[in-house]
Amino acid sequence: MKFPTLAVLAFKYLVRYRRRYFFLFIALSMGFSIVSLLTAVKDSMDTNVYKSAQAHYAGDIVAVGYDNSMGDLNYLSADAQAGLYQAVEEAGIGETHIVERTIFGSNGVLYFNGGAVRLKYVVGVDWDNEASYFDSLNYRERSIIPAIPAKNPSASPEGDVIYLSAPVASQLNARTGDSLILEVNTRWGQKNTGVFIVGGIVEDSTIFGYYKVYIDRLVLNRLLLLDDGDCSIAGIFVNDRWGVEKKRALLQKALQHRLQTGPIVHDRKELDVAQLVPFKGLKVFLLTIPVYLSEVADLLGAMNIIAYFLYAMMLIIMMVSALVTYRLILHERRRELGTMRAIGFYGADIRSILLLETLGLILASLAAGVVLVLLFQWLVTFIPFTWFPSFEIFLRNGKLRTLYLPRTVAVNVLAVFVSLFLAASVPVYRSSREPLPNMLNGGR
C-alpha cells in the first residue's frame, strides 16, 4: 500500500507545482518533438532512397554479369542464370522474388516527330513477372497495360509497348498512343531500331528515372542480338533488408562453386578496382544497394552527423533545463520536505515522491510532444524541395515524409527518460539527505 500512497502524493504535488514545472514541461515537449521529427525524417529519407534504388536496380542483391566479348553491355546467359538460381536455393537466403532485366546503357536514342532524346537507361523487363511493380508506379498517363502472349512479344495490336519517364515524354512532347522509334547498338556495335507505342508515362524525375524507358525484355534482347533467355542482371529481393550483407555472403559462397565470381565489394571504388582484374569468359558480381549508392551514402552520412549533433544538443538543453528547474523547485520546497521528514517520512520516501513527480512530468511531456510532432510533420509536407537538384530520391510522392520506426521511437523515449532522471537525481538525492534543521529553517 505504500507505493500507491506515494504515487498519489506525487501526483498532487505535481499538480500543485505545475507552474514551477511549466518551463521544464515546455522544454521537454519541444525537445522530444524536435528529436522525434529529426529522426523520423532521417529514417524516411534513408528508406525512400533505398526503396528507389531497390526498384531501379531490381533487388536487394543484384547479380550482374560481365563478359569481355560484350563490351560495356552487362550479360548473364541462360546457363549462368540457372547456376545462380541453384545457388540461391542452396544458400537459403529467404528470397521473396527474383526478376531478370536486360539493361542498355547511355547510347539509346528515342525519336518522335522530328525530335530526339538520348536516354540514360533502356530497361528490358518481363511485364508479367513485374506486374505488381508497374501497378505501383505513379503515372501521368497510362493507356496500355502490357500482357505478353506466349508466342508474340507485342504488348498491343499496334506494336511493342514502351513506358517513358515524364521528363522524356515532356521533351519529346509525346503522349500515350504515340508511335516512337528507339535506336540502340547491338552487341556487335551496329545500330538497330524498333517501333514502339507509348503505353504509359511514369512520373519519375529522380536521378534513377529521369532519362529512362521500359520495354519488353525479349524485344530488347532481339534488338541487341542477344538470345531470348539472356539478360543483364538478376535482382533478388529478400525478406530482411538489414541482414542483406550476411545473405550476400552466403549466396557468394554457394555461387562461386558454379560460376566465375568477382569479390565482394562494398562501394563503387572497390567495384571499379575489381573490374580491372583481367578475366576470361563470364564473371558474376553480387552487388547490394549500398554499393550502388556509395556516393549518396556519403551525403546521408553527413546528414546523419548533423542530425546526431542536433539530437545531442536537444538532450543537453533538456538536461540543463531540468537541472536548473529542480534546483529552484527543491530550494523553495525545503521546509515542506523537512516537515514531511519530521512527521515520519524517510529520505527514501521523499526521493520516491520526487522521482514519481518526474515520471509524471515526463509522461505528460511525451504526450504533448507527440501532438507537437504531428503538427510539425504536417507543416514539413508544405515545404517545397523541388528546387534542390536530385533531392527527389529522398522524397515520397514529391514531399518530405516521416517514418517512425519502433526502435528509433523507443530510443528517443528512453533518451528523454534517462536524461531527465540523471538531471533530477543529484538535486533530489541531496535534498532528501539534507540535515533536518536546515530543511525546516529554509537553509538560513
N, C-alpha and C positions, 0 to 999 in steps of 0.2 A: 504493500500500500504506500510505501514511502515514495516510489518513483512517480506515481500519478499525482501525489500531493505537490511534489517539487515541480512537475510539469505544469500544473495549474497555476502555481505561484509564478513560474517563469512567464507564462502567457499573460498574466495580469500585469506583471512588471513591464513586459514588452509593450503592452497597450498604454500603460501609464506614461512611459518614457518615449512614446512614439515620436514626439517632436525632436527629442535628442538624437534618435536613431534616423531621423528623416534624411539627413545629408548622406549618411552611410548607405541607406536604402537606395537612394538615387544613384550613388556611385556604383554599388553592386549591380543594380538593374542595368544601367547603361554599359558597365563593363562587360557583363555577361552577354548582353545583346550584341555588342560590337565584336567580341571574341567569337560568338557563335556565327555571326554573319561572315566574318573573315574566313573562318574555317569552312563554312558551308559553301561560300563562293569558290574558295580554293579547291575543295573536293569536286565541285561541279565542273570547274574548268578542266581539271585533270581528267575527269570521267568523260567529258564531252570530247576532248582531244583524243582520248583512247578509242572511244566508240567511232569517231570519224575515221581514224586511221584503221581501225579494225574493219570497217565497211570498205574502205578504199583498198586495203591490201588483202582483204578477203580472208581473215582468220586471226587467231591469237598466235599460232605457229604457222609460218608460211614456208613451204618447201619450194625453193627457187632453183631452177635448173640452168646450168651454164654449159655451153658446148662451143668450142673454138670454131667449129665449122659454120656456126650460125651468126657469126659476127656479134653485134650488140643485142641480138634477139634472145631473150630467155627461152629455154627449151626443156620440156620434160616429155620424153617419149611415152608411149602407152606402156611399154615394158617397165620403164622407171616408175610410172605411177603404180603399177601392180606391186612392185617391190616396196614402194612407200606404204601402201595400204596394208601389206603384210606386216610391216614394221609397226605401224600404228596399232594393229590388233595385238601384236606380241607385247608392245610396251604397256598397254592398258592405261592410257593417259586420260580416259574419260572424255573422249571426243563426243561432241553433240552433233556436228555437221561438218562435211568436207565438200569444198567446191573447187572446181577447176576453172581457170581463166587463161585465155591467151591474150597477151598484152603487147601491143605495138607501141613503140616509143614516140619520140617527138617529131618524126618525119611525116606523120599523117597530115593530109590536107583535105579539107571539106569545101566543095564548090556548090554555089547556088546563085542563080540569077545574076551571073557576072561577077559575083564576089567570091572571096576565098578566105579561109581561116586555117592557120596552121595549128594543129592540135598537139596537146601535151600527152594525152593518153587516148589510145583507141583500145577499148577493152572488149574482148570477146567473152560472152557469158553463156551459160546454159540457162535459158529463161525458166524452164520448168524447175530446175534444181534451186534457183534463187528467186522463185516467185514471191516468197514472203518478204525478201529484202526489197524488191522493186515495189511491192504493195505498200511498204512502209515509208517510201520516199515522199517528199513534199513536191508536188507537181504544179507548175504554172498551167500546163495543158497536158492532157493525156487522152488520146482517142483510140489507140490500138493497144490491146493487151496481148502480147505475143503468146501464141500457143503453137508449139512446134510439132507438126505431124512427123511420123516416124521416118518417112522417106523423102519428105520435101522440107528443106530447112527454111523456106519462106515463111515469114510470120504473118503475111497478109496476101490476099489475092493479087495485089498490085506489085508487090516486091518485098524485099527483105526490110525488116524494121530497124530503125535506128532511134535511140534516145539521146537527146542533146542536153547539155547543161545550159541553163538560162543565159549566161554570158555569150556562149557560142551562137545560140539562137538569135540573140539580140544583134550581134554583129552581122549575121547573115540576113537578118530580117525574115527568118523562117518561122513557119507555123506548122502545127500538126497537119499531116496530109500532104505536105510539100515533098517533092522528089529531089533528092540531093545526090551528088557524086562524091564518093570517098576514094581518095588516092593513097595507096600505101606502097612500100617497097617489099618485094618478095624476099625470100630467104637468100636468093642469089643476087639481089640488088636491083632487079628490074622494077619498073613502075607497073602497078596493076590497079585497076579501078573497079568499083562496083556501084550500082544504083540502089538507093535506099529511100524508104518512105519514113518520114518523121512520125513516130508513134507517140512520143511524149517529150516534154520539156521539163527538166528537173531543176528546181530552184536550189542551185548549189553554186555559190560564189566563193567557196573556200579555196585554199591553195591545193586541196586534193581534187576538186571538181571543176575548176574554172574553165579549162580547155579540155574537156573530157566528153567522150561519147561512148555509148554501149551498142554493140551489135551482137548477133548470134555468133557463138564460138566456132561452130562448124563453118559458117560463112567466112569468118576471118581466117581460119586455117586454110581454106581454099584460096583466098586472096594472097596469102603469104606462101602458098605452095607447100604447106605442111600436111602431114597425114591427118585424117579426120579424128583420130584418137589422141593426137598430140595436144599439149598445152604449154603454157609458160610457167605457171605456178599452181600449186595445190594448197589451198588455205584450209587449215584445221582449226575449228572452233572448239574450245574446251569449256568445261563447266566451272572452272575456278580460275579466274584471271590472276589471282595473287600467287598461285602455285605454278604459273606457266613456265618459269625457268627450270624448275625441277622436272616438269614433264618434257620440256625440250631435251634435257639431258638424257632422260630415259629413252626418248624416241631416237636421239642421236646414237645411243648405244645399240639399239635394235637395228637401225638403218645402216650403220657402217659395215655390217657383215653382208649386206645385199648390194649396196651401191657405193660408188666413189663419193665420199662426202667431204665437204670443207670443214674447217674447225668451227667450234662455237665462238661467235663474235658477239660483242656487246654494244658496239656503236659503229657509225659509218666509217670511221678511220680504220678500225680493225677489219671491217669488211673490205675496204679498198686494198689494204695490205694483203689480205688473204687471197684476193682475186688475182694479184700479181704473181702468185706462186705458179710456175708452169705446170700444166697437166694436160693429159690427152683424154679424149672422149667426153663423156658426160659427167659433170660433178654437181652434186646437190648440196645447197646450203640451207640449213634450218634457221630461219630468222624470226625474231619476235618484234612486237611493236616498238619497244624501246630502241632497237637497232635502227629502225627507220626514223624514229623521232628523236635521235640524239641531239640535234640542234634545238628542237622545240623543248626537249628535256632541260637543256641549259637555261632557257628562258623561264620554264616553270620552276627550276631550282632557284633562280634569282628572285622570282615572285614569292617562293616559299620562305626565303630568308627574310624578305620584307614582312611577310605575314607573321613569321615567328617573332620578329623583333617587336612588331606592334602588339602581338599576343603577350610577350613578356612585359612590355610597358604597361599594358592594361592591368595585368596581375600585380605589378608593383604599385600602381596607383591605388588599386583596391586594398592592398595590404597597408600602405601608408595611411589611407583614409580610415581604415579600421583601427589601426594603432592609435591615431590621434583621437578618434571618436571615443574609444574605450577608455583612454586615459582621462578625458574630460568627464565622461559619464561616471566612471568609478570614483573620481575625486569628489564629485557632487554627492554621491551616494554613500560616502564613508560612514556617516552617522547611522544611516539606515541599515547598512550591513553590520555595523557594530552592534546595533540594537538586536538584530537577528542572532548574532553570536551570544549576546547577553541572555537572551530568553531560551537558549538551548540548542541553537543550530550549530552544527560542526562546520569546520572550514571546508570539508569535502561537500557538505550540503550546499554551501554558498557557491562553491565552484560549479556544482551541478546545475544550480539555478541559472547562473550567469551563462554557462555554456548552452543550456537549453534555450535561453533567450537568443543566443547567437544562432542556434539551429533554426528557431522560428523566423529570425530575421533573414537567414539565407533562403529558406523556403519561400517566403514572401517575395524576396528579391528575384529569385529564379522565375516565379510565376509572372511577375511584372516584366522581367527580361524576355520571356517567351512572347508576350504581347508586343513588346518593342521590336523584337527581331522580325516578327511577322509584318509589322508596319514597315521596317527598313527594307526588307526583301521586296515588298510591293513597290516601294519607291525606286529601288535599284532597277527594276524592269523598265522604267521610263527613261533611263539614261542611255542615249544612243552611243554605240561603239562602232558604227559603220565607217566613221572617219579614220579609224585605226586600221592600217593596211593588214590584211590577212588575219585580223582578230576574230573572224567568223568561226574559226575552228574551236575557239573557246566558248562559243555561244550555242544556245539551243533555240532553234526557230528564230534566229536573229536577235535574241535577248539574253542578257546575263542572268543565269538562274542560280538557285541554291540547291545543295544536296546535303541532307542531314544524315550522315552515316551513324549508326548506333554507337560504334566505337568512338568516333570523334565527339559525339554529344556527351557520352559518358566521361570522356577525358575532360571536357570543358566543365561539366558539373563538378567532377572531382577536384579540378583545379580551384574552383571557387570555394569549395568546402575547405580544402587544405589551406589555401592562402588566408582565409578569414580566421580559421581556428588557430593557425600559427600566430597571426597578429593579435588575436584576443587572449591566447593562453597565458602569455607573460604578464600583462597587467591584471588579469583575473587571478592568477596564482599569487601575485604579490599582494593584491587587495585582501584575499582570503587569509593570508598568513600574517597580516599586519597586527601588531600588538593591540589588544582590545582598548586600552585607554586612548591610544592615538586615534582609533577609529571613532570612538564616542565623542571626543572633543574636536573632531573635524580636522585633525592634523596640526592643530596650532600648538 
